[in-house]
Amino acid sequence: MDKALDTGRRSQDEATRETAYDTLQRELVKDPGYTFLTHIDHVYVLADRWQGLTTQLDPHEHGFASGPWWNIEDWQPKK
């Protein structure tokens, strides 16, 4: 797992990164390093001045890769 994570982080080649992160995810399924003991229920509220927002299941990463922010590069101000 460590090697796959390191490869994914360091490589600039998209195919290499995809393979590395696929390996990492498969290894996590085999032997997860954590167990969720709780589920945080929450709601995001956003201003209605944007178009292009879509929904996505939030895996509780709370970063810009998930939640309402996952496609932020597609957002455009409403005209």
C-alpha positions in Angstrom: 0.0 0.0 0.0 2.8 2.4 0.9 4.5 1.9 -2.5 1.2 2.4 -4.4 0.4 5.5 -2.5 3.9 6.9 -3.1 3.7 6.1 -6.8 0.3 7.7 -7.1 1.4 10.9 -5.3 4.7 11.3 -7.3 3.7 10.3 -10.8 2.7 12.8 -13.4 1.5 10.1 -15.7 -2.3 9.7 -15.5 -2.3 6.0 -16.3 0.4 5.3 -13.7 -1.5 7.2 -11.1 -4.8 5.4 -11.9 -3.1 2.0 -11.6 -1.4 3.0 -8.3 -4.6 4.3 -6.7 -6.6 1.3 -8.0 -4.0 -0.9 -6.3 -4.3 1.2 -3.1 -8.1 1.0 -3.0 -8.1 -2.8 -3.5 -5.6 -3.3 -0.7 -7.6 -1.1 1.6 -10.6 -3.3 0.9 -8.6 -6.4 1.8 -7.2 -4.9 5.0 -8.7 -1.5 6.0 -6.6 0.4 8.4 -9.6 1.9 10.2 -13.3 1.2 11.0 -16.0 3.9 11.0 -17.8 3.8 14.4 -20.1 6.7 13.6 -21.9 8.3 10.8 -22.0 12.1 10.7 -25.3 13.4 9.2 -24.9 16.8 7.7 -26.3 19.2 5.0 -24.4 21.6 2.8 -26.2 24.9 2.0 -25.0 26.9 -1.0 -26.1 30.2 -2.5 -28.5 29.9 -5.5 -26.3 32.1 -7.7 -24.4 29.2 -9.4 -25.3 26.8 -12.2 -23.6 23.4 -12.9 -23.9 22.1 -9.3 -24.7 18.4 -9.1 -25.0 16.0 -6.2 -22.6 13.3 -5.1 -22.5 10.9 -2.2 -20.2 12.4 0.4 -17.7 9.8 1.6 -16.9 12.0 4.6 -13.6 13.1 3.2 -14.6 16.7 3.6 -12.1 18.0 1.1 -12.4 19.4 -2.3 -12.5 16.0 -3.9 -16.0 15.1 -2.6 -19.2 16.6 -1.2 -20.6 19.5 -3.1 -17.2 20.7 -4.2 -16.3 17.6 -6.4 -17.1 19.5 -9.7 -16.4 23.0 -8.6 -14.4 23.7 -11.9 -17.7 23.3 -13.8 -19.6 25.9 -11.7 -20.6 29.1 -13.5 -22.3 32.2 -12.2 -26.0 32.4 -13.2 -26.7 35.1 -15.7 
